[in-house]
Amino acid sequence: LYIPARAPYDLYDRETRHGIKLYVQRVFIMEDAEKLMPRYLRFVRGLIDSNDLPLNVSREILQGSRIIDSIRNGSVKKVLGMLEAMVKNDPEKYQKFWSEFGRVLKEGPAEDVANRDKIGKLLRFATTHDDSAEQTVSLDDYIGRMADGQDKIYYIAADSHAAAKSSPHLEIFRKKGIEVLLLSDRVDEWLTAHLMEYEGKKLQSVAKGELDLGDDEESEKELEKKAKSAEKLLKRMKKSLEDKVEDVRVTNRLTDSPACIVLNEQDMAMHMQRILKDAGHAMPASKPILEINPDHPIVKQLDAEKGKKKFDDWSAILFDQALLAEGGQLEDPAGFVAKLNKMLVAIAK
């Protein structure tokens, strides 16, 4: 078995029929014996020669054979062991391998539960540690740099690396010095849905669900105080955006931005929802949560606005901006532009 230096042009076609050649007693039987190597290792090339199978072996025999299961398990163990040795003995060579085949290896945790931990050690990511687009950081590296008291591995998923590293959700993490994985490959949503923890640390999206950063009692009291003082504004915004949002609440995620979209734990990232919709898939109806930063000048101006029409327009603009920042798609782009232009004209006057 060996791994080519370069990825073939059809690497991401999971139905491509090439890879492992099966021999029985040195007689060639068939190519692309899919039972001998899982799909996430489809970049592996080579041959397997067995003396334990009959010469008239068929695909039907392959499907129910204990010998084939044993050969497959041994082959997977050998390949993963080869990659582990490369990580340890030649990190530069492994990095070249990752740049060619890393996105395919990310399919592994979903397909191979038995080897999930081994695959987890081989994964590489870009992070906020240096904001580089190069995927060079292992989960072990991340855990080694975790802040005191941190018990989760945080990540943000976006349509591109630039969108991920510019996400408003990272503001509080940068302020507190907490590293976040920057995920921008389309397979990453699938990866995080199956690799839910590593070395006892849960993988947590910074854009989904409640955010618990282990804040001290004083910080929690400050957040409660802000929520109470903004209670009237929250009710007005929720009523204005009732068709678009599940709830409006004060955020503990933002330091510089006025608002952000927060998804439920089970929801798919906005950019993936957009991709699936474009591909013709029907997405289940769900409303996000809008979190606002009451200290931001725009939110303060919104709170002071008495006119209902102007208040509704500003609320809609804040929501649409937050949706765009999250990688979502506007239902009415022209309407958003019209509202924004109207506000800019008013400011210019």
C-alpha positions in Angstrom: 0.0 0.0 0.0 1.2 3.5 -0.7 0.0 7.1 -0.9 0.6 9.1 -4.1 2.4 12.5 -3.9 -0.4 14.3 -5.7 -4.2 14.1 -5.4 -6.0 12.8 -8.6 -8.4 15.2 -10.3 -11.4 13.0 -9.2 -10.4 12.6 -5.6 -13.7 14.2 -4.3 -15.8 11.9 -6.4 -16.7 9.2 -3.9 -17.9 6.9 -6.6 -14.6 6.8 -8.4 -13.6 3.2 -9.1 -9.8 2.9 -8.5 -7.5 2.2 -5.7 -6.8 -1.3 -4.4 -6.3 -4.3 -6.6 -7.2 -7.7 -5.3 -5.1 -10.8 -6.1 -5.7 -14.4 -5.0 -2.6 -16.6 -5.0 -0.9 -14.0 -7.3 -3.8 -14.1 -9.8 -5.4 -10.7 -10.5 -9.1 -10.9 -9.5 -10.5 -7.3 -9.6 -9.7 -3.7 -9.2 -11.4 -1.3 -6.8 -12.3 -3.9 -4.2 -14.3 -1.4 -2.2 -14.7 -3.9 0.7 -10.9 -3.7 1.2 -10.6 0.0 2.0 -13.1 2.5 3.4 -14.1 5.6 1.3 -12.2 8.1 3.4 -9.0 6.3 2.5 -9.7 6.2 -1.2 -6.5 8.0 -1.9 -4.5 4.9 -1.0 -3.1 2.8 -3.9 -1.7 -0.7 -3.9 -2.5 -4.4 -4.1 -3.6 -7.1 -1.7 -2.7 -10.7 -2.4 -4.4 -13.4 -0.4 -4.0 -17.2 -0.2 -7.1 -17.6 1.8 -9.7 -16.7 -0.8 -10.9 -19.0 -3.7 -9.8 -18.1 -7.2 -13.4 -17.9 -8.3 -14.1 -15.2 -5.7 -17.1 -12.9 -6.6 -18.4 -9.7 -5.2 -21.2 -11.7 -3.4 -18.5 -13.7 -1.6 -16.6 -10.5 -0.7 -19.7 -9.1 1.0 -20.1 -11.8 3.6 -16.5 -12.9 4.1 -14.8 -12.8 7.5 -11.5 -13.0 5.7 -12.3 -9.8 3.8 -13.3 -8.1 7.0 -10.0 -9.2 8.6 -8.0 -8.0 5.5 -9.9 -4.6 5.6 -9.3 -4.0 9.3 -5.6 -4.9 8.9 -5.3 -2.6 5.9 -6.9 0.3 7.7 -4.7 -0.2 10.7 -1.6 -0.3 8.5 -2.5 2.9 6.7 -3.3 4.8 9.9 -0.2 3.5 11.5 1.8 4.7 8.5 0.3 8.2 8.8 1.0 8.2 12.6 4.6 7.3 11.9 4.9 10.1 9.3 3.5 12.7 11.9 6.1 11.6 14.4 9.1 11.1 12.2 8.6 13.6 9.3 6.1 16.4 10.1 6.9 18.3 6.9 6.1 15.3 4.8 2.9 14.8 6.7 1.9 18.5 6.1 2.4 18.0 2.4 0.2 14.9 2.6 -2.5 16.9 4.5 -2.5 19.7 1.9 -3.3 17.1 -0.7 -5.6 14.6 1.1 -6.7 16.3 4.4 -10.3 17.1 3.4 -10.8 13.4 2.4 -9.4 12.2 5.7 -11.9 14.5 7.5 -14.7 12.1 6.3 -13.2 9.4 8.5 -14.9 10.1 11.9 -18.3 9.7 10.3 -17.4 6.5 8.5 -15.1 4.7 10.9 -16.3 4.9 14.5 -13.8 2.2 15.6 -10.8 4.4 14.6 -12.3 7.8 15.4 -9.7 8.7 18.0 -6.8 7.7 15.8 -8.2 9.8 12.9 -8.7 12.7 15.4 -5.0 12.7 16.1 -4.2 13.0 12.4 -6.5 16.0 11.8 -5.1 19.5 11.2 -6.8 22.9 11.4 -6.3 26.6 11.0 -6.9 28.5 14.2 -7.0 32.0 15.7 -3.5 31.3 17.2 -1.9 32.9 14.2 -4.9 33.5 11.8 -3.1 31.7 9.0 -5.1 29.9 6.4 -2.7 26.9 6.6 -4.2 23.9 8.4 -1.2 23.0 10.7 -2.7 22.8 14.2 -3.5 19.4 15.6 -6.2 18.9 18.3 -3.4 17.9 20.7 -1.7 21.3 20.0 -4.9 23.1 20.7 -5.5 21.2 24.0 -1.9 22.0 25.0 -2.6 25.7 24.7 -6.0 25.7 26.3 -6.7 28.4 28.9 -7.0 27.6 32.6 -10.4 26.2 33.3 -11.3 25.7 29.7 -13.1 22.4 29.1 -14.2 22.7 25.5 -12.6 22.9 22.0 -14.2 25.9 20.4 -14.7 26.2 16.6 -16.3 28.5 14.0 -17.5 27.2 10.7 -17.8 29.5 7.7 -17.8 29.5 3.9 -14.2 30.7 3.7 -11.2 31.2 5.9 -11.6 35.0 5.6 -15.2 34.8 6.7 -14.3 32.5 9.6 -11.5 34.7 11.0 -13.6 37.9 10.7 -16.7 36.4 12.4 -18.1 38.7 15.1 -18.5 35.6 17.3 -14.7 35.6 17.8 -14.6 39.0 19.5 -15.0 37.8 23.0 -12.6 34.9 22.4 -9.9 37.2 21.2 -10.5 39.5 24.2 -10.1 36.6 26.6 -7.2 35.0 24.6 -9.1 31.7 23.9 -8.0 29.9 20.7 -10.7 28.9 18.2 -10.6 26.5 15.3 -11.3 28.2 12.0 -13.3 25.7 9.8 -13.9 26.5 6.1 -14.0 23.2 4.3 -17.5 22.0 3.3 -16.8 18.6 5.0 -16.2 20.3 8.3 -19.9 20.4 9.2 -20.1 16.7 8.7 -16.9 16.2 10.7 -18.1 18.1 13.8 -21.4 16.3 13.7 -19.6 13.0 14.3 -16.4 14.0 16.1 -18.3 15.5 19.0 -15.4 15.2 21.5 -11.7 14.6 21.6 -9.7 13.4 24.6 -12.7 14.1 26.8 -13.1 17.7 25.5 -16.4 18.5 23.8 -16.2 20.3 20.4 -18.4 23.4 20.7 -19.4 25.9 18.0 -19.1 29.5 19.1 -22.1 30.4 16.9 -24.6 27.9 18.4 -26.4 27.6 21.6 -25.6 29.4 24.9 -22.0 30.5 25.4 -20.5 29.5 28.7 -16.9 30.8 29.1 -16.8 30.3 32.8 -17.3 34.0 33.5 -16.9 35.2 37.1 -19.9 36.3 39.2 -19.2 39.9 38.5 -19.3 39.4 34.7 -22.6 37.5 35.0 -24.1 40.2 37.2 -23.0 42.8 34.6 -24.8 40.8 31.8 -28.0 40.5 33.9 -27.8 44.3 34.5 -27.5 45.0 30.8 -30.4 42.6 30.0 -32.6 44.3 32.5 -31.9 47.8 31.3 -32.4 46.8 27.7 -35.6 44.8 28.4 -37.9 47.4 26.7 -35.6 47.5 23.6 -35.5 43.7 23.4 -39.3 43.4 23.5 -39.7 46.1 20.7 -37.1 44.3 18.5 -38.6 40.9 19.0 -42.0 42.2 18.0 -40.5 44.0 15.0 -38.7 40.9 13.9 -41.1 38.2 15.0 -41.3 36.6 11.6 -37.5 36.3 11.4 -36.2 35.5 14.8 -37.0 33.1 17.6 -35.8 35.5 20.3 -33.8 38.7 20.8 -31.4 38.9 23.8 -28.4 40.7 25.1 -25.1 39.1 24.1 -22.0 38.2 26.0 -20.2 37.4 22.7 -19.6 40.8 21.2 -17.2 43.6 22.0 -17.2 45.7 18.8 -20.1 44.6 16.6 -23.8 45.7 17.2 -25.4 42.3 16.7 -24.9 38.6 15.8 -26.9 35.6 14.8 -26.9 32.6 17.1 -28.2 29.2 15.9 -29.7 26.3 18.0 -27.3 23.5 18.8 -28.9 21.2 16.2 -29.0 23.7 13.4 -26.6 23.6 10.4 -24.3 26.5 9.8 -25.8 29.3 7.7 -23.4 28.8 4.8 -24.2 25.1 4.6 -27.9 25.8 4.7 -27.4 28.1 1.7 -25.4 25.6 -0.2 -28.0 22.8 0.3 -30.8 25.2 -0.7 -28.9 26.1 -3.9 -28.6 22.3 -4.6 -32.4 21.9 -4.3 -32.6 20.4 -0.8 -35.6 21.4 1.3 -34.3 22.8 4.7 -36.4 22.5 7.8 -37.9 25.8 8.9 -36.1 27.3 11.9 -35.6 30.8 13.3 -32.3 32.0 14.6 -31.7 34.0 17.8 -30.5 37.6 17.4 -28.1 38.8 20.1 -27.4 42.5 20.5 -24.7 44.6 22.1 -26.4 47.3 24.1 -23.1 49.2 24.4 -22.8 49.7 20.6 -23.7 53.3 19.3 -26.0 51.9 16.7 -28.0 49.9 19.3 -28.1 52.9 21.6 -29.5 55.0 18.7 -32.0 52.3 18.0 -33.1 52.3 21.6 -33.7 56.1 21.4 -35.7 55.9 18.2 -39.4 56.7 18.7 -40.8 56.3 15.2 -42.1 52.8 14.5 -41.2 52.7 10.8 -37.7 53.9 11.3 -37.3 51.5 14.3 -38.5 48.6 12.2 -36.1 49.5 9.4 -33.1 49.8 11.7 -34.0 46.5 13.4 -34.3 44.8 10.0 -30.9 46.2 8.9 -29.2 44.9 12.0 -30.7 41.5 11.5 -29.7 41.3 7.8 -26.2 42.5 8.6 -25.8 39.8 11.3 -27.2 37.2 8.8 -24.7 38.2 6.1 -21.8 38.1 8.6 -22.9 34.5 9.5 -22.9 33.4 5.8 -26.6 33.4 5.4 -28.7 34.5 2.4 -31.1 37.5 2.5 -34.6 36.8 1.5 -34.9 40.3 0.1 -31.5 41.8 -0.9 -33.0 44.7 -2.8 -35.1 45.6 0.3 -32.0 45.5 2.5 -30.2 47.8 0.1 -33.1 50.2 -0.1 -33.4 50.5 3.7 -29.7 51.0 4.1 -29.5 53.7 1.4 -32.5 55.5 3.0 -30.7 55.5 6.3 -27.4 56.7 4.7 -29.2 59.6 3.0 -30.9 60.6 6.3 -27.5 60.6 8.0 -25.8 62.5 5.2 -28.5 65.3 5.5 
